[in-house]
């Protein structure tokens, strides 16, 4: 099972914005600042998990759409080949 940090890394690599984690530097803040992080560890984990589930569902849906499109194209090719083959034989008779 993936950790929340691994999920956040996957999302970042996919170009999906993820808020900085509780132990990560917040952009625009210097390291010496004592301000609270933008999100607590639990809130950050929940946010990352929701975004990751959405991302995974979108990828799965795209995969299903691509597979269905490939199936339909294959069916059309088979029908076209059968139609073409049948026409050639009928012209020979």
N, C-alpha and C positions, 0 to 999 in steps of 0.2 A: 504494500500500500504506500502511496506517495505521502510524504510529509507536506505540511502547508508551505514550507519554504521551497520544496521542489515544485509544487504546483505554481507558486508565485514565479519561479524561475521559468517554467514552461510558458506561462502567460506572457512574461516580459519578452521572451524569445519570439513569441508569436506576434509581438507588437501590440499587445493588449495592455493598457495602463493598469498598474497595480499600485496601490498606496504603499509607501515605504513601511517596512515592518518596525516593530517597537525597538529593535536593536540596530536598525539601519539609520544612517544620517538622513535627515529631512532636507531635500533640496532648498537652497536659499537660506538655511540656518547654519551658523558656524558651529564647529564642534564644541566650543566652550560654553555654548548656551545651555542653561539649565531648564529650559522650557520643557513641558511635558510633550512626549511624542504625540503625533497627530492621532493615533489610534492605540488603544490598549491592546495587549497581546490577544485577548479573546475576541475583541471587535475586529482586529486585523485578520485573524484566522477565519472568522465567520465571513468577512468580506471576500477574502481570497477563495474560500470554499464555494461561495455562491457564484462568483465570476467563473471559477474553474468548471463547475457543473454546467453552467450556461455554455461555456466554450466547448466542452466535451459533447454536449447535446447538439450543438450547431455542427460540429465536425461529423458526428454520427449521421445527422440528417443529410448533410452534403454527400457523404459516402453512399447512403441509400439512394439519393437522387441520381448520383453518377452511375450506380449499378443498374438502376431501372432504365436510365437512358441507354446504357450499353446493351441491355437486354432488348429494348425496343429496336435499336439500330440493327442488331443481329437478326431479329425477326424480319425486319424489312428487307435486309440483304437476302435472307433465305427465300422470302416471297418473291423478290425481284429475280433471283437466280432461277427459281422454279418457273416463273412466268416467262422469262427469256428462253429457257430451255424448252419449254412447251411450245412456244411460238416457232422456234427453229424446226422442230420436228413436224409441225403442221404444215410448214411451207414445203417440206420435202415430199409430201404425199401427193 
